[in-house]
């Protein structure tokens, strides 16, 4: 899919590692994402999805080709310029949360704003607002080890949102969570996308990818499928189904999700 008004535009991007025995991780990727889309990037191990994610997140550069982000070619930027793009335009959500263990939820969420030089009072206000947005306003002074995995991932999502990025890049965001906690994250993702936030979801899980409104599948460094999902899975409906399954089995979550 391509669009002249694309927020993300990947043009014939390749990525090769090594010289003596080169590994061709990406073999000429063309990809376009418009603002407000909810896209799942899928593929088995070795398909190139992690390499593509690193390029999309400005964590790596392509060997060849162009990456236009909001009409700016970021594929040739310096390390400092890429760091600025990451801080200004991209919200990251990782499988392992990457929270600072000795800091509270509030402190973790404020971190991107510190790098931007935002004044302390404004940092606190914005962090509290976004914690409330993800349903954790009562947990702002708890540390990660005092929260469930689902709550920690919500803190990570709040941290990604606080700087008002152009898009969220979520790498296996439910990979370390139980079914109910993971589905709670998917409910939140769906709500955020309904509010107009662009989401790129990198996953190997077909059930998780089924929530997205568009699916892109990679194989051997190539895009082999890129099409709309005509019937995306409703996150709220799936949550109700899972809750019923657990209730019927007399299994309840140990802590609030």
C-alpha positions in Angstrom: 0.0 0.0 0.0 1.3 3.5 -0.8 0.0 6.9 -0.1 1.2 10.4 -1.1 0.0 11.5 2.4 1.7 8.7 4.2 3.2 9.4 7.7 5.6 6.5 7.2 7.0 5.7 3.7 9.6 2.9 3.3 11.0 2.8 -0.2 13.0 -0.2 -1.5 14.7 -0.6 1.8 17.4 -3.3 2.2 19.4 -4.4 5.2 22.5 -6.6 4.9 24.7 -7.7 7.8 28.3 -8.8 7.3 30.5 -8.7 4.2 32.3 -12.1 3.9 29.1 -14.0 4.3 26.4 -11.4 4.0 23.0 -11.9 5.5 20.2 -10.2 3.7 17.7 -9.4 6.4 15.6 -7.1 4.2 15.5 -7.5 0.4 13.7 -4.4 -0.9 10.8 -3.4 1.3 8.1 -1.0 0.1 5.7 0.0 2.9 3.5 3.0 3.6 1.5 3.8 6.7 -1.0 6.6 7.1 -1.8 8.5 10.3 -4.4 6.7 12.4 -3.8 3.2 11.1 -3.5 0.1 13.3 -1.0 -2.2 11.6 0.3 -5.7 12.6 3.7 -6.6 11.2 4.0 -10.4 11.3 6.4 -13.1 10.4 8.3 -16.1 11.7 11.8 -16.0 13.2 14.2 -14.8 10.5 11.6 -13.2 8.4 13.1 -9.7 8.9 10.3 -8.2 11.2 12.8 -7.3 14.0 15.1 -5.7 11.5 12.2 -3.7 10.0 11.1 -2.7 13.5 14.5 -1.4 14.3 14.6 0.7 11.1 11.0 2.0 11.7 12.0 2.9 15.2 15.2 4.7 14.0 17.3 2.3 16.1 19.1 1.2 12.9 19.7 2.4 9.4 18.9 0.6 6.1 21.8 -0.5 3.9 20.0 1.0 1.0 16.7 2.7 0.2 14.8 5.5 1.9 12.8 5.9 5.1 10.6 9.0 5.0 8.9 9.8 8.4 6.5 12.7 8.0 8.2 13.6 4.7 11.7 13.7 6.3 14.3 11.2 5.1 15.6 9.7 8.4 17.6 7.0 6.7 20.8 9.1 6.5 20.6 11.0 9.8 23.4 11.1 12.3 23.2 9.2 15.6 22.3 12.4 17.5 19.6 13.3 15.0 18.1 9.8 15.1 18.0 10.0 18.9 16.1 13.3 18.6 13.6 11.7 16.2 13.1 8.8 18.6 12.4 11.1 21.4 10.1 13.5 19.5 8.2 11.2 17.2 8.2 7.6 18.3 6.7 5.9 21.4 8.2 2.5 22.1 6.4 -0.4 23.9 8.6 -3.4 24.5 7.9 -7.0 25.5 10.0 -6.7 28.7 8.5 -3.3 29.8 12.0 -1.7 30.3 10.9 0.2 33.4 13.4 1.5 35.9 12.9 -0.8 38.9 13.7 1.7 41.7 11.5 4.4 40.3 7.8 4.9 40.7 5.3 4.6 37.9 5.1 8.4 37.9 8.9 8.7 37.6 9.1 6.2 34.8 6.4 8.0 32.8 8.1 11.4 33.3 11.4 10.2 31.9 10.9 11.1 28.2 9.9 14.6 29.2 13.1 15.1 31.2 15.1 14.4 28.0 13.0 17.1 26.4 13.8 19.6 29.1 10.1 20.0 30.3 9.8 21.8 33.6 9.1 19.6 36.6 5.6 20.8 37.3 4.5 20.3 33.7 6.2 16.9 33.6 4.3 15.8 36.7 0.9 17.1 35.3 1.3 15.4 32.0 2.5 12.1 33.5 -0.4 12.0 35.9 -2.8 12.7 33.1 -1.5 9.9 30.9 -1.4 7.4 33.9 -5.1 8.2 34.4 -5.7 7.6 30.7 -4.3 4.1 31.0 -6.3 3.4 34.2 -3.4 3.7 36.7 -4.0 7.0 38.4 -4.2 5.2 41.7 -0.9 3.5 41.1 1.4 6.4 40.4 3.6 6.0 43.4 4.0 2.3 43.1 7.2 0.7 41.9 7.3 -2.0 39.2 7.7 -4.8 41.7 4.5 -3.7 43.4 2.5 -4.1 40.2 1.3 -6.9 38.0 2.8 -7.6 34.6 -0.3 -6.0 32.9 0.0 -2.9 35.1 3.7 -2.6 34.3 2.9 -2.8 30.6 0.3 -0.1 31.0 3.0 2.1 32.7 5.2 1.4 29.7 2.4 2.5 27.3 1.9 5.6 29.4 5.6 6.4 29.1 5.3 5.9 25.3 2.3 8.3 25.1 3.4 11.1 27.4 5.5 12.8 24.8 2.7 12.7 22.3 4.5 10.7 19.6 3.5 10.4 16.0 3.1 6.7 16.4 3.4 3.8 18.8 5.8 1.0 17.9 4.9 -2.0 20.0 7.2 -5.0 20.0 5.4 -8.2 21.2 3.6 -6.1 23.9 1.8 -9.1 25.3 4.6 -11.6 25.0 5.4 -11.7 28.8 1.8 -11.5 30.0 -0.9 -14.0 30.9 -3.9 -14.2 28.7 -6.1 -11.8 30.7 -3.3 -9.2 31.3 -2.3 -9.4 27.6 -5.9 -9.0 26.5 -6.2 -5.9 28.8 -3.3 -4.4 26.9 -5.0 -5.1 23.6 -8.2 -3.5 24.9 -6.1 -0.4 25.7 -4.4 -0.5 22.2 -7.8 -0.6 20.6 -9.0 2.3 22.6 -5.9 4.4 21.8 -6.3 3.7 18.0 -10.0 4.6 18.2 -8.8 8.0 19.6 -6.7 8.4 16.5 -3.3 7.1 17.6 -1.3 5.3 15.0 -0.1 1.9 16.1 2.4 -0.5 14.6 2.3 -3.8 16.3 5.1 -6.3 15.7 4.1 -9.9 16.7 4.3 -13.5 15.8 1.0 -14.3 17.5 -1.8 -14.7 15.0 -4.5 -14.0 17.6 -2.8 -10.7 18.6 -2.4 -9.7 15.0 -6.1 -10.3 14.4 -6.9 -7.2 16.4 -5.2 -4.9 13.9 -7.0 -3.3 11.0 -4.3 -4.1 8.5 -1.8 -7.0 8.4 1.6 -7.1 6.8 3.4 -10.4 6.7 7.2 -10.8 6.0 9.0 -13.8 4.8 12.8 -14.0 4.1 13.1 -10.2 4.1 10.2 -9.6 1.7 6.6 -8.4 2.1 4.5 -11.4 1.0 1.1 -10.0 2.3 -0.2 -6.5 2.9 -3.9 -6.2 3.1 -6.7 -4.8 5.3 -8.2 -7.0 8.0 -11.9 -7.0 7.0 -13.0 -8.3 10.4 -10.6 -7.3 13.2 -11.0 -9.1 16.4 -12.8 -6.9 19.0 -10.5 -6.6 22.0 -13.4 -6.0 24.4 -15.3 -9.0 23.1 -12.3 -11.2 23.4 -11.7 -10.0 26.9 -15.3 -11.0 27.8 -14.7 -14.4 26.3 -11.5 -15.0 28.2 -13.1 -13.8 31.5 -15.9 -16.3 31.0 -13.5 -19.1 30.3 -11.5 -18.4 33.5 -14.7 -17.9 35.5 -16.1 -21.3 34.3 -12.8 -22.8 35.4 -12.9 -21.0 38.7 -9.7 -19.2 38.0 -9.4 -15.5 38.9 -6.6 -13.0 38.4 -4.5 -12.7 41.5 -4.2 -8.9 41.3 -6.0 -6.1 39.4 -5.0 -6.1 35.7 
